[in-house]
Amino acid sequence: MKKYAGFSFGHAAGFWFLSFFCLFISTGSAESFPFRSVSLGSQLPDAKIVEQGSNKPLHFHELKGKPAVIVFWGADIPSKKSRSVEALSQVQQLAPLLEQRGIRLIVVNVQGDAAATINEVKAEAGLTTPVYLDPDNHAYGTMGIYIMPSFLLTDKESKIVAGAGYSKQMVAQLKAEVDVLLGSKTREQVEAELHPTNVEQSQEVKTAIRHFGMGKVMTDKGQLEAAVREYQQALASNPKMGEAYIELGCVEAELGKLKEATDSLAKGRALTPNSLRGEICMARIKSAQGADDEALEDLKVLVFRNNREPELHYTIGTIHAKKSNHAEAATEFRKAYELLRKRQQFEQHQ
């Protein structure tokens, strides 16, 4: 069986158990858009929300006539709370620009969090924009919200022109979509800004890449201590190589060195904020520390953007199996198996 960077099913016995187990359970589908009941280009459905404190109602149909950004968030578990604080802090910084461009900003707590929790999030985020509540779960159900925090951008006719769930680039993406909506930038320009091209690499960077590659080889062979040494040498050559910190942390976690792993992953995620591998390994650490539900919530956020990543589904499956959620585990294992098999078939035809 060919191994892919950062992922293998481990021992062959585990792989065949996975295959056998999955034969009895059908697969499910994951969403690629964080709202189940709406889609890009569709009309914003009506829903009633109320302003915190005054209980003044607002119906979504009242937003028609000017563009609007609607941010949905919740804080029922620590990971959601920290993501909401991060996102709302950036949204608040963007608020003056939205107002200047004639775009209305609506911030909605859709999980019925306690007033104390909402106020705590607002304080930590420095949010001065009013917060609306969804007391009857009307907005939550009408929109079919799948990931939080998330946002929708509507035009002056209340048609949905953009939407995204949480990521490190969520607010940057929102700003880019606003620029496209208002015609101040083209789609090509914002894509170039969000995904700049690489510059010529220095000799130090090339050396780091060589050690990094050898570390991946050692990881795939199960020679974890040797892999650690290679990643450390990569970082000695290039201390800003976020991927090396990520892989070092993942290997340290596999060796049971959870504190070292957490520290390495923190450095790697700071340098490489959108590392899927880093998020997966951090979730594994949380699960190893007993925070299975929080780990699953973190991984669920990743699924809608990375539904075709076998390592992600396999990790979700292992946590469900640990919790004795056998049907859910089988669904995720089967998905991981099928995705990996498709990769192998693709590689064989190259």
DRENDO-1510 file (C-alpha; in Angstrom, 1 decimal, always signed):
<recs>
REC; n; res; u; v; w
REC; 1; MET; +0.0; +0.0; +0.0 .
REC; 2; LYS; +1.4; +3.4; -1.0 .
REC; 3; LYS; +1.6; +5.9; +1.8 .
REC; 4; TYR; +0.8; +9.6; +1.4 .
REC; 5; ALA; +2.4; +12.5; +3.0 .
REC; 6; GLY; +1.4; +12.7; +6.7 .
REC; 7; PHE; -1.0; +9.8; +6.4 .
REC; 8; SER; -1.1; +6.0; +6.5 .
REC; 9; PHE; -3.5; +3.6; +8.1 .
REC; 10; GLY; -0.6; +2.2; +10.2 .
REC; 11; HIS; -0.4; -1.5; +10.4 .
REC; 12; ALA; -1.9; -3.7; +7.7 .
REC; 13; ALA; -4.2; -5.4; +10.2 .
REC; 14; GLY; -5.8; -2.0; +11.0 .
REC; 15; PHE; -6.3; -1.3; +7.4 .
REC; 16; TRP; -8.1; -4.5; +6.6 .
REC; 17; PHE; -10.2; -4.2; +9.8 .
REC; 18; LEU; -11.2; -0.8; +8.5 .
REC; 19; SER; -12.2; -2.3; +5.1 .
REC; 20; PHE; -14.2; -5.2; +6.7 .
REC; 21; PHE; -15.9; -2.9; +9.2 .
REC; 22; CYS; -17.1; -0.5; +6.5 .
REC; 23; LEU; -18.8; -3.2; +4.4 .
REC; 24; PHE; -21.7; -3.2; +6.8 .
REC; 25; ILE; -22.4; +0.6; +7.0 .
REC; 26; SER; -23.3; +3.0; +4.2 .
REC; 27; THR; -21.5; +6.3; +3.7 .
REC; 28; GLY; -22.9; +9.7; +4.3 .
REC; 29; SER; -22.2; +13.0; +2.6 .
REC; 30; ALA; -20.5; +16.1; +3.9 .
REC; 31; GLU; -21.3; +19.6; +3.0 .
REC; 32; SER; -19.0; +21.8; +1.0 .
REC; 33; PHE; -21.0; +25.0; +1.9 .
REC; 34; PRO; -21.7; +25.9; +5.6 .
REC; 35; PHE; -25.4; +26.5; +5.1 .
REC; 36; ARG; -27.5; +23.5; +4.2 .
REC; 37; SER; -30.7; +25.3; +3.2 .
REC; 38; VAL; -29.3; +28.1; +1.0 .
REC; 39; SER; -26.8; +28.3; -1.9 .
REC; 40; LEU; -24.8; +30.8; -3.8 .
REC; 41; GLY; -27.1; +32.8; -6.0 .
REC; 42; SER; -30.3; +32.0; -4.1 .
REC; 43; GLN; -32.5; +34.5; -2.4 .
REC; 44; LEU; -31.8; +35.1; +1.3 .
REC; 45; PRO; -34.8; +33.4; +3.1 .
REC; 46; ASP; -36.7; +35.4; +5.7 .
REC; 47; ALA; -36.0; +34.8; +9.3 .
REC; 48; LYS; -36.7; +36.8; +12.5 .
REC; 49; ILE; -34.0; +37.7; +15.0 .
REC; 50; VAL; -34.0; +40.2; +17.9 .
REC; 51; GLU; -31.5; +42.6; +19.2 .
REC; 52; GLN; -29.8; +41.7; +22.4 .
REC; 53; GLY; -31.0; +43.9; +25.3 .
REC; 54; SER; -33.8; +45.8; +23.5 .
REC; 55; ASN; -35.5; +42.7; +22.0 .
REC; 56; LYS; -36.2; +44.8; +18.9 .
REC; 57; PRO; -37.1; +42.4; +16.1 .
REC; 58; LEU; -35.4; +42.3; +12.7 .
REC; 59; HIS; -36.6; +40.3; +9.7 .
REC; 60; PHE; -34.1; +39.4; +7.0 .
REC; 61; HIS; -36.4; +40.7; +4.3 .
REC; 62; GLU; -35.8; +44.2; +5.8 .
REC; 63; LEU; -32.2; +44.0; +4.6 .
REC; 64; LYS; -33.2; +44.2; +1.0 .
REC; 65; GLY; -32.1; +47.5; -0.6 .
REC; 66; LYS; -28.4; +47.4; +0.3 .
REC; 67; PRO; -25.7; +44.8; +0.6 .
REC; 68; ALA; -25.3; +43.0; +3.9 .
REC; 69; VAL; -22.9; +40.9; +5.8 .
REC; 70; ILE; -24.5; +38.4; +8.2 .
REC; 71; VAL; -22.1; +36.7; +10.7 .
REC; 72; PHE; -23.4; +33.7; +12.6 .
REC; 73; TRP; -21.6; +32.5; +15.7 .
REC; 74; GLY; -21.9; +30.4; +18.8 .
REC; 75; ALA; -19.9; +29.7; +21.9 .
REC; 76; ASP; -21.3; +26.5; +23.5 .
REC; 77; ILE; -17.9; +24.8; +23.7 .
REC; 78; PRO; -14.4; +26.3; +24.2 .
REC; 79; SER; -13.2; +25.8; +20.6 .
REC; 80; LYS; -16.2; +27.5; +19.2 .
REC; 81; LYS; -15.8; +30.3; +21.7 .
REC; 82; SER; -12.2; +30.9; +20.8 .
REC; 83; ARG; -12.9; +30.9; +17.1 .
REC; 84; SER; -15.8; +33.3; +17.5 .
REC; 85; VAL; -13.7; +35.7; +19.5 .
REC; 86; GLU; -11.0; +35.6; +16.8 .
REC; 87; ALA; -13.5; +36.1; +13.9 .
REC; 88; LEU; -15.6; +38.8; +15.6 .
REC; 89; SER; -12.4; +40.7; +16.6 .
REC; 90; GLN; -11.5; +40.8; +12.9 .
REC; 91; VAL; -15.1; +41.6; +11.8 .
REC; 92; GLN; -15.1; +44.6; +14.2 .
REC; 93; GLN; -11.9; +45.9; +12.6 .
REC; 94; LEU; -13.7; +45.5; +9.2 .
REC; 95; ALA; -16.9; +47.3; +10.4 .
REC; 96; PRO; -15.9; +50.9; +9.6 .
REC; 97; LEU; -15.0; +49.8; +6.0 .
REC; 98; LEU; -18.3; +48.0; +5.6 .
REC; 99; GLU; -20.2; +51.1; +6.8 .
REC; 100; GLN; -18.2; +53.4; +4.5 .
REC; 101; ARG; -19.1; +51.2; +1.6 .
REC; 102; GLY; -22.8; +51.1; +2.5 .
REC; 103; ILE; -22.8; +47.5; +3.6 .
REC; 104; ARG; -24.9; +46.6; +6.6 .
REC; 105; LEU; -23.3; +44.3; +9.2 .
REC; 106; ILE; -25.5; +41.9; +11.2 .
REC; 107; VAL; -23.9; +39.7; +13.9 .
REC; 108; VAL; -26.1; +36.9; +15.2 .
REC; 109; ASN; -25.6; +34.5; +18.0 .
REC; 110; VAL; -27.6; +31.4; +16.9 .
REC; 111; GLN; -26.9; +28.9; +19.7 .
REC; 112; GLY; -28.9; +30.5; +22.5 .
REC; 113; ASP; -25.7; +31.2; +24.6 .
REC; 114; ALA; -26.3; +32.8; +28.0 .
REC; 115; ALA; -26.1; +36.6; +28.2 .
REC; 116; ALA; -22.9; +36.3; +30.3 .
REC; 117; THR; -21.2; +34.2; +27.6 .
REC; 118; ILE; -22.3; +36.5; +24.8 .
REC; 119; ASN; -21.0; +39.5; +26.8 .
REC; 120; GLU; -17.7; +37.8; +27.5 .
REC; 121; VAL; -17.2; +37.0; +23.8 .
REC; 122; LYS; -18.1; +40.6; +22.9 .
REC; 123; ALA; -15.6; +42.0; +25.5 .
REC; 124; GLU; -12.8; +39.7; +24.4 .
REC; 125; ALA; -13.4; +40.5; +20.7 .
REC; 126; GLY; -13.8; +44.2; +21.3 .
REC; 127; LEU; -17.1; +44.0; +19.5 .
REC; 128; THR; -19.2; +47.2; +19.6 .
REC; 129; THR; -21.5; +46.2; +16.7 .
REC; 130; PRO; -24.9; +45.2; +18.2 .
REC; 131; VAL; -25.5; +41.4; +18.6 .
REC; 132; TYR; -28.8; +39.8; +17.6 .
REC; 133; LEU; -30.2; +36.7; +19.1 .
REC; 134; ASP; -32.1; +33.8; +17.6 .
REC; 135; PRO; -34.4; +32.8; +20.5 .
REC; 136; ASP; -36.6; +30.4; +18.5 .
REC; 137; ASN; -33.7; +28.9; +16.4 .
REC; 138; HIS; -35.5; +30.5; +13.4 .
REC; 139; ALA; -32.4; +31.8; +11.6 .
REC; 140; TYR; -30.4; +28.6; +12.5 .
REC; 141; GLY; -33.1; +26.3; +11.1 .
REC; 142; THR; -34.0; +28.5; +8.1 .
REC; 143; MET; -30.4; +28.9; +7.0 .
REC; 144; GLY; -29.4; +25.3; +7.9 .
REC; 145; ILE; -26.2; +26.5; +9.5 .
REC; 146; TYR; -23.5; +23.8; +9.6 .
REC; 147; ILE; -20.3; +25.6; +10.6 .
REC; 148; MET; -19.8; +28.4; +13.1 .
REC; 149; PRO; -18.6; +31.1; +12.9 .
REC; 150; SER; -19.6; +31.7; +9.3 .
REC; 151; PHE; -20.8; +34.5; +7.2 .
REC; 152; LEU; -23.0; +35.3; +4.2 .
REC; 153; LEU; -22.7; +38.3; +1.9 .
REC; 154; THR; -25.8; +39.4; +0.1 .
REC; 155; ASP; -26.2; +42.0; -2.6 .
REC; 156; LYS; -28.8; +44.9; -2.6 .
REC; 157; GLU; -31.4; +42.5; -3.9 .
REC; 158; SER; -30.7; +40.1; -1.0 .
REC; 159; LYS; -29.2; +37.4; -3.2 .
REC; 160; ILE; -26.4; +35.4; -1.7 .
REC; 161; VAL; -23.2; +36.2; -3.5 .
REC; 162; ALA; -20.7; +34.7; -1.0 .
REC; 163; GLY; -20.4; +32.6; +2.1 .
REC; 164; ALA; -17.8; +30.8; +4.1 .
REC; 165; GLY; -17.2; +29.0; +7.3 .
REC; 166; TYR; -14.5; +29.5; +9.8 .
REC; 167; SER; -10.9; +29.6; +8.7 .
REC; 168; LYS; -7.9; +31.7; +9.5 .
REC; 169; GLN; -8.6; +33.6; +6.2 .
REC; 170; MET; -12.3; +33.9; +6.8 .
REC; 171; VAL; -12.4; +37.7; +7.3 .
REC; 172; ALA; -9.7; +38.3; +4.6 .
REC; 173; GLN; -12.0; +36.3; +2.3 .
REC; 174; LEU; -15.0; +38.4; +3.3 .
REC; 175; LYS; -13.1; +41.6; +2.5 .
REC; 176; ALA; -12.1; +40.2; -0.9 .
REC; 177; GLU; -15.7; +39.2; -1.7 .
REC; 178; VAL; -16.8; +42.7; -0.7 .
REC; 179; ASP; -14.3; +44.2; -3.2 .
REC; 180; VAL; -15.5; +41.9; -5.9 .
REC; 181; LEU; -19.2; +42.7; -5.2 .
REC; 182; LEU; -18.6; +46.4; -5.3 .
REC; 183; GLY; -16.4; +46.1; -8.4 .
REC; 184; SER; -13.3; +47.7; -6.8 .
REC; 185; LYS; -11.3; +44.6; -7.6 .
REC; 186; THR; -11.5; +41.7; -10.0 .
REC; 187; ARG; -11.8; +38.1; -9.0 .
REC; 188; GLU; -8.3; +37.5; -10.4 .
REC; 189; GLN; -6.8; +40.4; -8.3 .
REC; 190; VAL; -8.3; +39.1; -5.0 .
REC; 191; GLU; -7.2; +35.6; -5.7 .
REC; 192; ALA; -3.6; +36.8; -6.3 .
REC; 193; GLU; -3.7; +38.7; -3.0 .
REC; 194; LEU; -5.1; +35.7; -1.1 .
REC; 195; HIS; -2.7; +33.2; -2.7 .
REC; 196; PRO; +0.6; +35.0; -3.6 .
REC; 197; THR; +3.1; +33.2; -5.7 .
REC; 198; ASN; +6.3; +31.9; -4.2 .
REC; 199; VAL; +9.7; +33.7; -4.5 .
REC; 200; GLU; +13.1; +32.1; -5.3 .
REC; 201; GLN; +14.3; +29.9; -2.4 .
REC; 202; SER; +17.5; +30.5; -0.5 .
REC; 203; GLN; +20.1; +27.8; +0.1 .
REC; 204; GLU; +19.0; +27.6; +3.7 .
REC; 205; VAL; +15.4; +27.0; +2.7 .
REC; 206; LYS; +16.5; +24.3; +0.2 .
REC; 207; THR; +18.5; +22.6; +2.9 .
REC; 208; ALA; +15.5; +22.7; +5.2 .
REC; 209; ILE; +13.3; +21.2; +2.5 .
REC; 210; ARG; +15.8; +18.4; +2.1 .
REC; 211; HIS; +15.7; +17.5; +5.8 .
REC; 212; PHE; +12.0; +17.9; +5.9 .
REC; 213; GLY; +11.5; +15.5; +3.0 .
REC; 214; MET; +13.7; +12.9; +4.8 .
REC; 215; GLY; +11.7; +13.4; +7.9 .
REC; 216; LYS; +8.5; +12.5; +6.0 .
REC; 217; VAL; +10.2; +9.4; +4.7 .
REC; 218; MET; +11.2; +8.4; +8.2 .
REC; 219; THR; +7.7; +9.1; +9.4 .
REC; 220; ASP; +6.2; +6.8; +6.7 .
REC; 221; LYS; +8.6; +4.1; +7.7 .
REC; 222; GLY; +7.7; +4.3; +11.3 .
REC; 223; GLN; +11.1; +5.5; +12.4 .
REC; 224; LEU; +9.7; +8.3; +14.5 .
REC; 225; GLU; +12.8; +9.2; +16.5 .
REC; 226; ALA; +14.8; +9.6; +13.3 .
REC; 227; ALA; +12.0; +11.7; +11.9 .
REC; 228; VAL; +12.2; +14.0; +14.9 .
REC; 229; ARG; +15.9; +14.5; +14.3 .
REC; 230; GLU; +15.3; +15.4; +10.6 .
REC; 231; TYR; +12.6; +17.9; +11.4 .
REC; 232; GLN; +14.8; +19.5; +14.0 .
REC; 233; GLN; +17.6; +19.8; +11.4 .
REC; 234; ALA; +15.1; +21.4; +9.0 .
REC; 235; LEU; +14.2; +23.9; +11.6 .
REC; 236; ALA; +17.8; +24.6; +12.4 .
REC; 237; SER; +18.3; +25.6; +8.7 .
REC; 238; ASN; +15.0; +27.5; +8.5 .
REC; 239; PRO; +13.3; +28.4; +11.8 .
REC; 240; LYS; +10.4; +29.8; +9.9 .
REC; 241; MET; +9.4; +26.6; +8.3 .
REC; 242; GLY; +5.9; +26.1; +9.7 .
REC; 243; GLU; +5.4; +22.7; +8.0 .
REC; 244; ALA; +8.4; +21.3; +9.9 .
REC; 245; TYR; +7.0; +22.4; +13.2 .
REC; 246; ILE; +3.7; +20.8; +12.3 .
REC; 247; GLU; +5.2; +17.5; +11.3 .
REC; 248; LEU; +7.5; +17.5; +14.4 .
REC; 249; GLY; +4.4; +18.1; +16.6 .
REC; 250; CYS; +2.5; +15.3; +14.9 .
REC; 251; VAL; +5.3; +12.8; +15.4 .
REC; 252; GLU; +5.8; +13.9; +19.0 .
REC; 253; ALA; +2.1; +13.3; +19.6 .
REC; 254; GLU; +2.4; +9.8; +18.2 .
REC; 255; LEU; +5.4; +9.2; +20.5 .
REC; 256; GLY; +3.1; +10.3; +23.5 .
REC; 257; LYS; +5.0; +13.5; +24.1 .
REC; 258; LEU; +1.9; +15.6; +24.3 .
REC; 259; LYS; +3.4; +18.8; +25.8 .
REC; 260; GLU; +6.2; +18.9; +23.3 .
REC; 261; ALA; +3.7; +18.2; +20.5 .
REC; 262; THR; +1.4; +21.0; +21.6 .
REC; 263; ASP; +4.3; +23.5; +21.7 .
REC; 264; SER; +5.6; +22.4; +18.3 .
REC; 265; LEU; +2.1; +22.6; +16.8 .
REC; 266; ALA; +1.5; +26.0; +18.3 .
REC; 267; LYS; +4.6; +27.3; +16.6 .
REC; 268; GLY; +3.7; +25.6; +13.3 .
REC; 269; ARG; +0.1; +26.8; +13.3 .
REC; 270; ALA; +1.3; +30.4; +14.0 .
REC; 271; LEU; +3.6; +30.2; +10.9 .
REC; 272; THR; +1.2; +28.2; +8.8 .
REC; 273; PRO; -2.3; +29.2; +10.0 .
REC; 274; ASN; -4.3; +27.1; +7.4 .
REC; 275; SER; -2.4; +23.8; +7.9 .
REC; 276; LEU; -4.9; +21.0; +7.7 .
REC; 277; ARG; -2.3; +18.6; +9.0 .
REC; 278; GLY; -1.7; +20.8; +12.1 .
REC; 279; GLU; -5.4; +21.1; +12.9 .
REC; 280; ILE; -5.8; +17.3; +12.6 .
REC; 281; CYS; -2.9; +16.6; +14.9 .
REC; 282; MET; -4.1; +19.1; +17.4 .
REC; 283; ALA; -7.5; +17.4; +17.5 .
REC; 284; ARG; -5.7; +14.1; +18.1 .
REC; 285; ILE; -3.9; +15.6; +21.1 .
REC; 286; LYS; -7.2; +16.9; +22.5 .
REC; 287; SER; -8.7; +13.5; +22.1 .
REC; 288; ALA; -5.7; +11.9; +23.8 .
REC; 289; GLN; -6.3; +14.4; +26.7 .
REC; 290; GLY; -9.9; +13.3; +27.0 .
REC; 291; ALA; -11.6; +16.2; +25.1 .
REC; 292; ASP; -13.2; +14.0; +22.4 .
REC; 293; ASP; -16.2; +16.2; +21.8 .
REC; 294; GLU; -14.1; +19.3; +21.4 .
REC; 295; ALA; -11.8; +17.4; +19.0 .
REC; 296; LEU; -14.7; +16.2; +16.9 .
REC; 297; GLU; -16.1; +19.7; +16.8 .
REC; 298; ASP; -12.8; +21.1; +15.6 .
REC; 299; LEU; -12.6; +18.4; +12.9 .
REC; 300; LYS; -16.2; +19.0; +11.8 .
REC; 301; VAL; -15.2; +22.6; +10.9 .
REC; 302; LEU; -12.5; +21.2; +8.6 .
REC; 303; VAL; -14.7; +18.6; +6.8 .
REC; 304; PHE; -16.7; +21.1; +4.8 .
REC; 305; ARG; -13.5; +22.5; +3.2 .
REC; 306; ASN; -11.5; +19.3; +3.0 .
REC; 307; ASN; -14.1; +16.6; +2.4 .
REC; 308; ARG; -11.7; +14.6; +0.2 .
REC; 309; GLU; -8.9; +14.3; +2.7 .
REC; 310; PRO; -8.6; +10.6; +3.9 .
REC; 311; GLU; -6.6; +11.5; +7.0 .
REC; 312; LEU; -9.3; +13.8; +8.2 .
REC; 313; HIS; -12.0; +11.2; +7.9 .
REC; 314; TYR; -9.8; +8.5; +9.4 .
REC; 315; THR; -9.1; +10.7; +12.4 .
REC; 316; ILE; -12.8; +11.4; +12.9 .
REC; 317; GLY; -13.4; +7.7; +12.7 .
REC; 318; THR; -10.9; +6.8; +15.3 .
REC; 319; ILE; -12.4; +9.3; +17.8 .
REC; 320; HIS; -15.9; +8.0; +17.2 .
REC; 321; ALA; -14.6; +4.5; +17.6 .
REC; 322; LYS; -13.0; +5.5; +20.9 .
REC; 323; LYS; -16.4; +6.8; +22.0 .
REC; 324; SER; -18.1; +3.6; +20.9 .
REC; 325; ASN; -20.0; +5.5; +18.2 .
REC; 326; HIS; -19.7; +2.5; +15.9 .
REC; 327; ALA; -22.0; +3.6; +13.0 .
REC; 328; GLU; -20.4; +7.0; +12.8 .
REC; 329; ALA; -16.9; +5.5; +13.0 .
REC; 330; ALA; -17.7; +3.0; +10.2 .
REC; 331; THR; -19.0; +5.8; +8.0 .
REC; 332; GLU; -15.8; +7.8; +8.4 .
REC; 333; PHE; -13.5; +4.8; +8.0 .
REC; 334; ARG; -15.3; +3.8; +4.8 .
REC; 335; LYS; -14.9; +7.4; +3.4 .
REC; 336; ALA; -11.2; +7.4; +4.3 .
REC; 337; TYR; -10.7; +4.0; +2.6 .
REC; 338; GLU; -12.6; +5.0; -0.6 .
REC; 339; LEU; -10.7; +8.2; -0.9 .
REC; 340; LEU; -7.3; +6.5; -0.4 .
REC; 341; ARG; -8.2; +3.8; -2.9 .
REC; 342; LYS; -9.1; +6.5; -5.5 .
REC; 343; ARG; -5.8; +8.2; -4.9 .
REC; 344; GLN; -4.0; +4.9; -5.5 .
REC; 345; GLN; -5.9; +4.3; -8.7 .
REC; 346; PHE; -5.1; +7.9; -9.9 .
REC; 347; GLU; -1.4; +7.3; -9.1 .
REC; 348; GLN; -1.3; +4.1; -11.0 .
REC; 349; HIS; -2.5; +5.8; -14.1 .
REC; 350; GLN; +0.0; +8.6; -14.0 .
</recs>
